[in-house]
Amino acid sequence: MPKRISNPNAQVALKDFIGRENNYIHFEYEDEMKQYEMMKNGDPGAADESHKMMAENTSTLADDPVTNMKYLMICNATLMTRFAIEGGLNSETAYNTSDLYIYNMNKCTTVQEVLDLHYEMVTFFTEQMQKLKKQNVYSRQVILCMDYIDHHLHESIRLDDLAAFVKLNNNYFSTLFKKETGYTVSEYILSRKLEVAENMLRFSDYSCAEISSFLAFNSQSYFTQCFKEKNSCTPAAFRKAHFNKHIKGRHKKLPV
Protein backbone atom coordinates (compact mmCIF):
# COMPACT_ATOMS: atom_id res chain seq x y z
CA MET A 1 0.00 0.00 0.00
CA PRO A 2 1.22 3.56 -0.68
CA LYS A 3 2.41 5.48 2.34
CA ARG A 4 -0.21 7.82 3.77
CA ILE A 5 0.45 11.55 3.50
CA SER A 6 1.55 12.89 6.85
CA ASN A 7 -0.60 15.80 8.05
CA PRO A 8 -2.15 16.75 4.68
CA ASN A 9 -3.66 19.95 6.10
CA ALA A 10 -0.21 21.28 6.98
CA GLN A 11 1.23 20.25 3.62
CA VAL A 12 -1.60 21.92 1.69
CA ALA A 13 -1.05 25.09 3.73
CA LEU A 14 2.69 24.94 2.97
CA LYS A 15 2.06 24.56 -0.77
CA ASP A 16 -0.30 27.53 -0.59
CA PHE A 17 2.39 29.63 1.10
CA ILE A 18 5.15 28.60 -1.32
CA GLY A 19 2.90 29.21 -4.29
CA ARG A 20 2.04 32.72 -3.17
CA GLU A 21 5.68 33.53 -2.36
CA ASN A 22 6.74 32.44 -5.86
CA ASN A 23 3.64 33.78 -7.62
CA TYR A 24 2.60 30.21 -8.55
CA ILE A 25 -1.10 30.68 -8.07
CA HIS A 26 -3.72 28.41 -9.63
CA PHE A 27 -6.09 29.92 -12.15
CA GLU A 28 -9.34 31.42 -10.92
CA TYR A 29 -12.18 28.94 -11.18
CA GLU A 30 -14.08 31.03 -13.73
CA ASP A 31 -10.97 31.43 -15.89
CA GLU A 32 -10.31 27.68 -15.86
CA MET A 33 -13.91 26.81 -16.71
CA LYS A 34 -13.94 29.16 -19.70
CA GLN A 35 -12.11 26.68 -21.95
CA TYR A 36 -14.61 23.91 -21.20
CA GLU A 37 -17.63 26.13 -21.79
CA MET A 38 -16.11 27.29 -25.08
CA MET A 39 -15.62 23.69 -26.19
CA LYS A 40 -19.11 22.75 -25.04
CA ASN A 41 -20.55 25.57 -27.16
CA GLY A 42 -18.47 24.60 -30.20
CA ASP A 43 -16.43 27.82 -30.05
CA PRO A 44 -13.50 27.53 -32.54
CA GLY A 45 -11.27 29.41 -30.07
CA ALA A 46 -11.56 26.66 -27.44
CA ALA A 47 -8.36 24.85 -28.48
CA ASP A 48 -6.27 28.04 -28.35
CA GLU A 49 -7.73 29.00 -24.96
CA SER A 50 -7.14 25.52 -23.53
CA HIS A 51 -3.61 25.37 -24.99
CA LYS A 52 -2.76 28.67 -23.30
CA MET A 53 -4.11 27.44 -19.97
CA MET A 54 -2.11 24.20 -20.24
CA ALA A 55 1.14 25.95 -21.21
CA GLU A 56 0.81 28.47 -18.36
CA ASN A 57 -0.32 25.99 -15.71
CA THR A 58 1.98 26.05 -12.69
CA SER A 59 0.55 22.99 -10.94
CA THR A 60 3.16 20.45 -9.84
CA LEU A 61 1.73 16.94 -10.07
CA ALA A 62 5.06 15.21 -10.71
CA ASP A 63 8.76 16.07 -10.57
CA ASP A 64 9.34 15.08 -14.18
CA PRO A 65 8.05 17.86 -16.53
CA VAL A 66 6.72 15.41 -19.17
CA THR A 67 4.90 13.32 -16.57
CA ASN A 68 3.54 16.50 -15.01
CA MET A 69 2.14 17.66 -18.35
CA LYS A 70 0.61 14.23 -18.97
CA TYR A 71 -1.21 14.38 -15.63
CA LEU A 72 -2.52 17.84 -16.52
CA MET A 73 -3.77 16.51 -19.85
CA ILE A 74 -5.59 13.64 -18.11
CA CYS A 75 -7.30 16.16 -15.83
CA ASN A 76 -8.30 18.23 -18.86
CA ALA A 77 -9.51 15.19 -20.80
CA THR A 78 -11.73 14.20 -17.88
CA LEU A 79 -13.38 17.61 -17.71
CA MET A 80 -13.66 17.95 -21.50
CA THR A 81 -15.48 14.62 -21.53
CA ARG A 82 -17.96 15.69 -18.81
CA PHE A 83 -18.69 19.03 -20.43
CA ALA A 84 -19.11 17.44 -23.87
CA ILE A 85 -21.67 14.97 -22.46
CA GLU A 86 -23.50 17.82 -20.74
CA GLY A 87 -23.57 19.56 -24.13
CA GLY A 88 -25.30 16.57 -25.71
CA LEU A 89 -22.45 14.48 -27.09
CA ASN A 90 -23.15 10.75 -26.98
CA SER A 91 -21.54 9.53 -23.75
CA GLU A 92 -19.84 6.55 -25.36
CA THR A 93 -18.33 8.78 -28.06
CA ALA A 94 -17.09 11.21 -25.40
CA TYR A 95 -15.52 8.50 -23.22
CA ASN A 96 -13.95 6.76 -26.22
CA THR A 97 -12.47 10.07 -27.40
CA SER A 98 -10.92 10.61 -23.99
CA ASP A 99 -9.60 7.04 -23.91
CA LEU A 100 -8.11 7.40 -27.39
CA TYR A 101 -6.16 10.56 -26.63
CA ILE A 102 -4.99 9.43 -23.19
CA TYR A 103 -3.81 6.14 -24.69
CA ASN A 104 -1.78 7.98 -27.33
CA MET A 105 -0.55 10.48 -24.75
CA ASN A 106 1.44 7.65 -23.17
CA LYS A 107 3.57 7.56 -26.32
CA CYS A 108 4.63 11.21 -25.95
CA THR A 109 8.22 11.78 -24.84
CA THR A 110 8.37 15.59 -24.65
CA VAL A 111 6.28 18.36 -23.14
CA GLN A 112 5.64 19.81 -26.61
CA GLU A 113 4.32 16.48 -27.89
CA VAL A 114 1.83 16.37 -25.01
CA LEU A 115 0.76 19.96 -25.69
CA ASP A 116 0.31 19.25 -29.41
CA LEU A 117 -1.78 16.14 -28.71
CA HIS A 118 -3.83 18.05 -26.14
CA TYR A 119 -4.53 20.76 -28.74
CA GLU A 120 -5.67 18.09 -31.19
CA MET A 121 -7.94 16.54 -28.52
CA VAL A 122 -9.68 19.84 -27.70
CA THR A 123 -10.06 20.59 -31.42
CA PHE A 124 -11.70 17.19 -31.96
CA PHE A 125 -14.10 17.65 -29.03
CA THR A 126 -14.98 21.14 -30.28
CA GLU A 127 -15.67 19.90 -33.80
CA GLN A 128 -18.00 17.24 -32.40
CA MET A 129 -19.91 19.90 -30.48
CA GLN A 130 -20.11 22.08 -33.61
CA LYS A 131 -21.73 19.19 -35.45
CA LEU A 132 -24.24 18.78 -32.64
CA LYS A 133 -25.22 22.44 -32.85
CA LYS A 134 -26.13 21.91 -36.50
CA GLN A 135 -28.37 18.99 -35.67
CA ASN A 136 -31.89 19.08 -34.33
CA VAL A 137 -32.32 19.43 -30.60
CA TYR A 138 -33.79 16.20 -29.30
CA SER A 139 -35.98 15.68 -26.26
CA ARG A 140 -34.52 13.97 -23.22
CA GLN A 141 -36.48 10.76 -23.91
CA VAL A 142 -35.15 10.49 -27.46
CA ILE A 143 -31.56 11.19 -26.36
CA LEU A 144 -31.84 8.51 -23.65
CA CYS A 145 -33.11 6.01 -26.20
CA MET A 146 -30.33 6.87 -28.65
CA ASP A 147 -27.82 6.14 -25.89
CA TYR A 148 -29.67 2.94 -25.00
CA ILE A 149 -29.55 1.80 -28.62
CA ASP A 150 -25.82 2.53 -28.86
CA HIS A 151 -25.18 0.43 -25.76
CA HIS A 152 -27.30 -2.51 -26.97
CA LEU A 153 -26.42 -2.81 -30.66
CA HIS A 154 -25.26 -6.37 -30.04
CA GLU A 155 -28.80 -7.29 -29.00
CA SER A 156 -32.20 -7.45 -30.64
CA ILE A 157 -33.80 -4.13 -29.59
CA ARG A 158 -37.58 -3.90 -29.47
CA LEU A 159 -39.80 -0.82 -29.54
CA ASP A 160 -41.50 -2.09 -26.37
CA ASP A 161 -38.19 -2.11 -24.50
CA LEU A 162 -37.33 1.45 -25.53
CA ALA A 163 -40.76 2.85 -24.70
CA ALA A 164 -40.67 1.14 -21.30
CA PHE A 165 -37.14 2.48 -20.73
CA VAL A 166 -38.36 6.09 -20.98
CA LYS A 167 -41.78 5.32 -19.46
CA LEU A 168 -43.81 6.33 -22.51
CA ASN A 169 -46.70 4.75 -24.38
CA ASN A 170 -45.49 2.76 -27.41
CA ASN A 171 -47.46 4.76 -29.97
CA TYR A 172 -46.58 8.12 -28.44
CA PHE A 173 -42.88 7.25 -28.21
CA SER A 174 -42.83 5.94 -31.78
CA THR A 175 -44.43 9.15 -33.07
CA LEU A 176 -42.08 11.34 -31.00
CA PHE A 177 -38.97 9.50 -32.20
CA LYS A 178 -40.02 9.77 -35.85
CA LYS A 179 -40.91 13.44 -35.49
CA GLU A 180 -37.56 14.41 -33.93
CA THR A 181 -35.13 12.17 -35.82
CA GLY A 182 -36.85 11.67 -39.14
CA TYR A 183 -36.42 7.90 -38.69
CA THR A 184 -38.71 5.21 -37.37
CA VAL A 185 -37.21 3.40 -34.40
CA SER A 186 -36.40 0.33 -36.49
CA GLU A 187 -34.82 2.47 -39.25
CA TYR A 188 -32.61 4.23 -36.72
CA ILE A 189 -31.49 0.98 -35.06
CA LEU A 190 -30.64 -0.52 -38.45
CA SER A 191 -28.76 2.63 -39.47
CA ARG A 192 -26.62 2.56 -36.32
CA LYS A 193 -25.89 -1.16 -36.69
CA LEU A 194 -24.79 -0.64 -40.27
CA GLU A 195 -22.54 2.27 -39.27
CA VAL A 196 -20.82 0.03 -36.72
CA ALA A 197 -20.57 -2.74 -39.31
CA GLU A 198 -18.84 -0.34 -41.71
CA ASN A 199 -16.24 0.55 -39.07
CA MET A 200 -15.68 -3.11 -38.25
CA LEU A 201 -15.13 -3.87 -41.92
CA ARG A 202 -12.67 -0.98 -42.16
CA PHE A 203 -10.69 -1.50 -38.97
CA SER A 204 -10.90 -5.18 -37.98
CA ASP A 205 -10.51 -8.52 -39.66
CA TYR A 206 -13.62 -10.13 -38.22
CA SER A 207 -15.51 -12.08 -40.85
CA CYS A 208 -18.85 -10.89 -42.24
CA ALA A 209 -20.52 -13.77 -40.41
CA GLU A 210 -18.97 -12.70 -37.10
CA ILE A 211 -20.00 -9.09 -37.62
CA SER A 212 -23.52 -10.14 -38.52
CA SER A 213 -23.75 -12.27 -35.38
CA PHE A 214 -22.25 -9.62 -33.11
CA LEU A 215 -24.78 -7.03 -34.30
CA ALA A 216 -27.67 -9.47 -33.80
CA PHE A 217 -28.90 -9.66 -37.40
CA ASN A 218 -31.35 -12.49 -37.99
CA SER A 219 -29.01 -14.04 -40.55
CA GLN A 220 -25.90 -13.23 -42.53
CA SER A 221 -27.98 -13.04 -45.71
CA TYR A 222 -30.27 -10.42 -44.13
CA PHE A 223 -27.20 -8.45 -42.97
CA THR A 224 -25.80 -8.56 -46.51
CA GLN A 225 -29.13 -7.48 -47.97
CA CYS A 226 -29.45 -4.48 -45.63
CA PHE A 227 -25.81 -3.51 -46.10
CA LYS A 228 -26.12 -3.63 -49.88
CA GLU A 229 -29.25 -1.48 -49.85
CA LYS A 230 -27.39 1.22 -47.91
CA ASN A 231 -23.96 1.06 -49.57
CA SER A 232 -24.75 -0.35 -53.03
CA CYS A 233 -22.18 -3.10 -52.45
CA THR A 234 -21.78 -6.22 -50.35
CA PRO A 235 -19.89 -6.16 -47.03
CA ALA A 236 -17.06 -8.12 -48.66
CA ALA A 237 -16.75 -5.58 -51.48
CA PHE A 238 -16.87 -2.71 -48.98
CA ARG A 239 -14.02 -4.26 -46.99
CA LYS A 240 -11.94 -4.79 -50.10
CA ALA A 241 -12.31 -1.11 -51.00
CA HIS A 242 -11.95 0.43 -47.53
CA PHE A 243 -10.00 -1.93 -45.25
CA ASN A 244 -7.22 -0.12 -43.38
CA LYS A 245 -4.18 -2.15 -44.37
CA HIS A 246 -2.11 -0.55 -41.59
CA ILE A 247 -4.11 -2.45 -38.98
CA LYS A 248 -1.92 -5.29 -37.78
CA GLY A 249 -3.28 -8.28 -35.89
CA ARG A 250 -6.81 -9.21 -34.98
CA HIS A 251 -8.81 -6.78 -32.86
CA LYS A 252 -10.01 -8.77 -29.90
CA LYS A 253 -12.29 -6.04 -28.58
CA LEU A 254 -15.32 -5.57 -30.78
CA PRO A 255 -16.24 -1.89 -31.21
CA VAL A 256 -19.66 -0.58 -30.31
C-alpha positions as CSV (number, residue, x, y, z in Angstrom):
1,M,0.0,0.0,0.0
2,P,1.2,3.6,-0.7
3,K,2.4,5.5,2.3
4,R,-0.2,7.8,3.8
5,I,0.4,11.5,3.5
6,S,1.5,12.9,6.8
7,N,-0.6,15.8,8.0
8,P,-2.1,16.8,4.7
9,N,-3.7,20.0,6.1
10,A,-0.2,21.3,7.0
11,Q,1.2,20.3,3.6
12,V,-1.6,21.9,1.7
13,A,-1.0,25.1,3.7
14,L,2.7,24.9,3.0
15,K,2.1,24.6,-0.8
16,D,-0.3,27.5,-0.6
17,F,2.4,29.6,1.1
18,I,5.1,28.6,-1.3
19,G,2.9,29.2,-4.3
20,R,2.0,32.7,-3.2
21,E,5.7,33.5,-2.4
22,N,6.7,32.4,-5.9
23,N,3.6,33.8,-7.6
24,Y,2.6,30.2,-8.6
25,I,-1.1,30.7,-8.1
26,H,-3.7,28.4,-9.6
27,F,-6.1,29.9,-12.1
28,E,-9.3,31.4,-10.9
29,Y,-12.2,28.9,-11.2
30,E,-14.1,31.0,-13.7
31,D,-11.0,31.4,-15.9
32,E,-10.3,27.7,-15.9
33,M,-13.9,26.8,-16.7
34,K,-13.9,29.2,-19.7
35,Q,-12.1,26.7,-22.0
36,Y,-14.6,23.9,-21.2
37,E,-17.6,26.1,-21.8
38,M,-16.1,27.3,-25.1
39,M,-15.6,23.7,-26.2
40,K,-19.1,22.7,-25.0
41,N,-20.5,25.6,-27.2
42,G,-18.5,24.6,-30.2
43,D,-16.4,27.8,-30.1
44,P,-13.5,27.5,-32.5
45,G,-11.3,29.4,-30.1
46,A,-11.6,26.7,-27.4
47,A,-8.4,24.9,-28.5
48,D,-6.3,28.0,-28.3
49,E,-7.7,29.0,-25.0
50,S,-7.1,25.5,-23.5
51,H,-3.6,25.4,-25.0
52,K,-2.8,28.7,-23.3
53,M,-4.1,27.4,-20.0
54,M,-2.1,24.2,-20.2
55,A,1.1,25.9,-21.2
56,E,0.8,28.5,-18.4
57,N,-0.3,26.0,-15.7
58,T,2.0,26.0,-12.7
59,S,0.6,23.0,-10.9
60,T,3.2,20.5,-9.8
61,L,1.7,16.9,-10.1
62,A,5.1,15.2,-10.7
63,D,8.8,16.1,-10.6
64,D,9.3,15.1,-14.2
65,P,8.0,17.9,-16.5
66,V,6.7,15.4,-19.2
67,T,4.9,13.3,-16.6
68,N,3.5,16.5,-15.0
69,M,2.1,17.7,-18.3
70,K,0.6,14.2,-19.0
71,Y,-1.2,14.4,-15.6
72,L,-2.5,17.8,-16.5
73,M,-3.8,16.5,-19.9
74,I,-5.6,13.6,-18.1
75,C,-7.3,16.2,-15.8
76,N,-8.3,18.2,-18.9
77,A,-9.5,15.2,-20.8
78,T,-11.7,14.2,-17.9
79,L,-13.4,17.6,-17.7
80,M,-13.7,18.0,-21.5
81,T,-15.5,14.6,-21.5
82,R,-18.0,15.7,-18.8
83,F,-18.7,19.0,-20.4
84,A,-19.1,17.4,-23.9
85,I,-21.7,15.0,-22.5
86,E,-23.5,17.8,-20.7
87,G,-23.6,19.6,-24.1
88,G,-25.3,16.6,-25.7
89,L,-22.4,14.5,-27.1
90,N,-23.1,10.8,-27.0
91,S,-21.5,9.5,-23.8
92,E,-19.8,6.5,-25.4
93,T,-18.3,8.8,-28.1
94,A,-17.1,11.2,-25.4
95,Y,-15.5,8.5,-23.2
96,N,-13.9,6.8,-26.2
97,T,-12.5,10.1,-27.4
98,S,-10.9,10.6,-24.0
99,D,-9.6,7.0,-23.9
100,L,-8.1,7.4,-27.4
101,Y,-6.2,10.6,-26.6
102,I,-5.0,9.4,-23.2
103,Y,-3.8,6.1,-24.7
104,N,-1.8,8.0,-27.3
105,M,-0.5,10.5,-24.8
106,N,1.4,7.7,-23.2
107,K,3.6,7.6,-26.3
108,C,4.6,11.2,-26.0
109,T,8.2,11.8,-24.8
110,T,8.4,15.6,-24.7
111,V,6.3,18.4,-23.1
112,Q,5.6,19.8,-26.6
113,E,4.3,16.5,-27.9
114,V,1.8,16.4,-25.0
115,L,0.8,20.0,-25.7
116,D,0.3,19.3,-29.4
117,L,-1.8,16.1,-28.7
118,H,-3.8,18.1,-26.1
119,Y,-4.5,20.8,-28.7
120,E,-5.7,18.1,-31.2
121,M,-7.9,16.5,-28.5
122,V,-9.7,19.8,-27.7
123,T,-10.1,20.6,-31.4
124,F,-11.7,17.2,-32.0
125,F,-14.1,17.7,-29.0
126,T,-15.0,21.1,-30.3
127,E,-15.7,19.9,-33.8
128,Q,-18.0,17.2,-32.4
129,M,-19.9,19.9,-30.5
130,Q,-20.1,22.1,-33.6
131,K,-21.7,19.2,-35.4
132,L,-24.2,18.8,-32.6
133,K,-25.2,22.4,-32.8
134,K,-26.1,21.9,-36.5
135,Q,-28.4,19.0,-35.7
136,N,-31.9,19.1,-34.3
137,V,-32.3,19.4,-30.6
138,Y,-33.8,16.2,-29.3
139,S,-36.0,15.7,-26.3
140,R,-34.5,14.0,-23.2
141,Q,-36.5,10.8,-23.9
142,V,-35.1,10.5,-27.5
143,I,-31.6,11.2,-26.4
144,L,-31.8,8.5,-23.7
145,C,-33.1,6.0,-26.2
146,M,-30.3,6.9,-28.6
147,D,-27.8,6.1,-25.9
148,Y,-29.7,2.9,-25.0
149,I,-29.6,1.8,-28.6
150,D,-25.8,2.5,-28.9
151,H,-25.2,0.4,-25.8
152,H,-27.3,-2.5,-27.0
153,L,-26.4,-2.8,-30.7
154,H,-25.3,-6.4,-30.0
155,E,-28.8,-7.3,-29.0
156,S,-32.2,-7.4,-30.6
157,I,-33.8,-4.1,-29.6
158,R,-37.6,-3.9,-29.5
159,L,-39.8,-0.8,-29.5
160,D,-41.5,-2.1,-26.4
161,D,-38.2,-2.1,-24.5
162,L,-37.3,1.4,-25.5
163,A,-40.8,2.8,-24.7
164,A,-40.7,1.1,-21.3
165,F,-37.1,2.5,-20.7
166,V,-38.4,6.1,-21.0
167,K,-41.8,5.3,-19.5
168,L,-43.8,6.3,-22.5
169,N,-46.7,4.8,-24.4
170,N,-45.5,2.8,-27.4
171,N,-47.5,4.8,-30.0
172,Y,-46.6,8.1,-28.4
173,F,-42.9,7.3,-28.2
174,S,-42.8,5.9,-31.8
175,T,-44.4,9.1,-33.1
176,L,-42.1,11.3,-31.0
177,F,-39.0,9.5,-32.2
178,K,-40.0,9.8,-35.9
179,K,-40.9,13.4,-35.5
180,E,-37.6,14.4,-33.9
181,T,-35.1,12.2,-35.8
182,G,-36.8,11.7,-39.1
183,Y,-36.4,7.9,-38.7
184,T,-38.7,5.2,-37.4
185,V,-37.2,3.4,-34.4
186,S,-36.4,0.3,-36.5
187,E,-34.8,2.5,-39.2
188,Y,-32.6,4.2,-36.7
189,I,-31.5,1.0,-35.1
190,L,-30.6,-0.5,-38.5
191,S,-28.8,2.6,-39.5
192,R,-26.6,2.6,-36.3
193,K,-25.9,-1.2,-36.7
194,L,-24.8,-0.6,-40.3
195,E,-22.5,2.3,-39.3
196,V,-20.8,0.0,-36.7
197,A,-20.6,-2.7,-39.3
198,E,-18.8,-0.3,-41.7
199,N,-16.2,0.5,-39.1
200,M,-15.7,-3.1,-38.2
201,L,-15.1,-3.9,-41.9
202,R,-12.7,-1.0,-42.2
203,F,-10.7,-1.5,-39.0
204,S,-10.9,-5.2,-38.0
205,D,-10.5,-8.5,-39.7
206,Y,-13.6,-10.1,-38.2
207,S,-15.5,-12.1,-40.9
208,C,-18.8,-10.9,-42.2
209,A,-20.5,-13.8,-40.4
210,E,-19.0,-12.7,-37.1
211,I,-20.0,-9.1,-37.6
212,S,-23.5,-10.1,-38.5
213,S,-23.7,-12.3,-35.4
214,F,-22.2,-9.6,-33.1
215,L,-24.8,-7.0,-34.3
216,A,-27.7,-9.5,-33.8
217,F,-28.9,-9.7,-37.4
218,N,-31.3,-12.5,-38.0
219,S,-29.0,-14.0,-40.5
220,Q,-25.9,-13.2,-42.5
221,S,-28.0,-13.0,-45.7
222,Y,-30.3,-10.4,-44.1
223,F,-27.2,-8.5,-43.0
224,T,-25.8,-8.6,-46.5
225,Q,-29.1,-7.5,-48.0
226,C,-29.5,-4.5,-45.6
227,F,-25.8,-3.5,-46.1
228,K,-26.1,-3.6,-49.9
229,E,-29.2,-1.5,-49.9
230,K,-27.4,1.2,-47.9
231,N,-24.0,1.1,-49.6
232,S,-24.8,-0.4,-53.0
233,C,-22.2,-3.1,-52.5
234,T,-21.8,-6.2,-50.3
235,P,-19.9,-6.2,-47.0
236,A,-17.1,-8.1,-48.7
237,A,-16.7,-5.6,-51.5
238,F,-16.9,-2.7,-49.0
239,R,-14.0,-4.3,-47.0
240,K,-11.9,-4.8,-50.1
241,A,-12.3,-1.1,-51.0
242,H,-12.0,0.4,-47.5
243,F,-10.0,-1.9,-45.2
244,N,-7.2,-0.1,-43.4
245,K,-4.2,-2.1,-44.4
246,H,-2.1,-0.5,-41.6
247,I,-4.1,-2.5,-39.0
248,K,-1.9,-5.3,-37.8
249,G,-3.3,-8.3,-35.9
250,R,-6.8,-9.2,-35.0
251,H,-8.8,-6.8,-32.9
252,K,-10.0,-8.8,-29.9
253,K,-12.3,-6.0,-28.6
254,L,-15.3,-5.6,-30.8
255,P,-16.2,-1.9,-31.2
256,V,-19.7,-0.6,-30.3
